[in-house]
Amino acid sequence: MRALPWLYLAAAFVFIYLPVGALVLFSFQGGALPVPPFDGPSLRWYGEILADRDLTSALGHSLAVAFGSSAVAVTLGFLAAYGLARHVLPGATLVRGLLIAPLTVSYLIVGLGLLIVLTRLGAPLSLMTAGIGHVVINLPLAFAIVYASMGAQQQNAERAARDLGASEAKVILLVTVPMLAPALAAAFFLSVTLSWDEFIIAFLLTRFDVTLPVEIWSMLRSGLSPRLNAIGSLVFLVSVTVVLILELLVFRKRP
C-alpha cells in the first residue's frame, strides 16, 4: 500500500511529460517525418529553423511582445495594488472585482473585443496591438500577485520612512518596491511565460509581423515536420528556463 502513492505520482508525471518527451526526442529525427522509428540523433532541423529568417523574426517578435507587455502589465498592476491597498477609496471592492474579472474571460472573447474596438478606432493591427492585448490579459494576474503580497510589514516600513521625512515617491521607490521585489519578479516572469506562447490574441491582433505561435500555426497547415518539433523544443526550453529562474531567484528560501 505504501507504494501506491508513488505509483500514482509516477503515472501522473508520465502522463504529463510523455508528450513533451516525444516532442523533444523526435526533434532530433534525421528523417523527414517526426514519427517512429527514430532516425538520429541529428541537429539538422535545429540548424534549419535557426537559419529560417521568418522563424527567427517571429521569435524576436514574441520576445519583444512578451517582455514589453509584461513590463507594462506589472507596472500598472503594482500601481493599482498600491492605490487600493494603501488608500481608502470609494467602491474599492468593485474596482478590485473589475481588475480581476478578465481572468474569468476567454482569450477569444478578449481578442475579439479588442479587434472590434481597434477596428472602430482605425488602429492598424501590429505587434503593438498584440502587446496591448497581452497587457489586458496579464494585468489582472500581476495585480492579484502584488496585491496579495502587500501586508502590514510593508505598511509599517512605509510609515517609518514617512516619519523620517521621505517623500511619497521615495517611499515607493526605496521601500515598497524593494520589499515587493519577489512578488514583482514572480508577476513579471509569469506574465512573460503566458505572453510568450499565447496564440489567440496574437493571431487576431497582428497582420504582417507575427509572433512565434502564429508562425508555428501557419507551418502546421502544411503538415507535421521535425522542424515543428525543434521549434516546440526550443519554446519548452525557454519556458523551463523561466521557471528555473523563478525558483532560483524568487522562490528559493534564503537562510
Disulfide bonds with the S-S distance in Angstrom:
none
